[in-house]
Amino acid sequence: MSHQKNNSMPLNRRALLGGIGGAALLAGVAGASTRSVATSTTQKGKRHLIKGGFLYAADEANTVIPDSWILIDGDTISAIGKMGDLLPEADHVTDARGKMVLPGLINPHWHECLVEGPDPALPDDSDVYLMPFAKGGNIEALSTYFGHIADVEKKLYPDEAIAIARWSLWTQLRSGTTLIGDTGSLNSADAMAEAAIDLGMRIRVSRWGSDIMIPNGSSEFKRIADPEMQARDWENLMDKWHNHPSGLVRGMPSVLAAFGSSDEQLKLLR
């Protein structure tokens, strides 16, 4: 990758950002205009210049430019260079001095759990006790719990859901993550998708499925949810959010665990 004003071949964002589908992220100073960068790079015909930042491109050449500029044409990074070069003209300029410019990170396995409230654990771990996940797992407790949390989202008011989703996604964005793989959350897929669009993040929203629980010591399961109803939820999720026109959202149905789904439900998922 050239460090000069013009590269011999234009670079798309995927190439420069090492396969990451997010926009360049400014890090190091609270309140950096990450939203401005993310939204401006998707405006066709607009030229966006990010100047003065410490660029780490995370490419095969391990490109580092301590005092850099990056030119983005629409949704393509067309050139990078050093501040000593002649700066190209742009419709929008972001001053990145004192910040690092780097690829947006990917969090491929994420759950929005702030709906449950803050973690009550004590700093010295004096209240730690064995959870159902310990020592191979308590299948009865886990399948009962998973069956419960699959529908927690329905207890939220829409305003609550979107407020929690925005805050939760913002904690990811400010730590460098611009692409989320939501593998099932306590919040609604609608709230997660709307919050991601508003923040300029990419997300693959999900809907948990779990229709059975297995009592300890038993070879028979108990039905705790309607698999047909959850399958309809999956269909609605995909119809509404998969390949969304914003270019930021896709859908991904998921199950909580194999022991929480009947054969019937898994066939419906297929």
Disulfide bonds with the S-S distance in Angstrom:
none
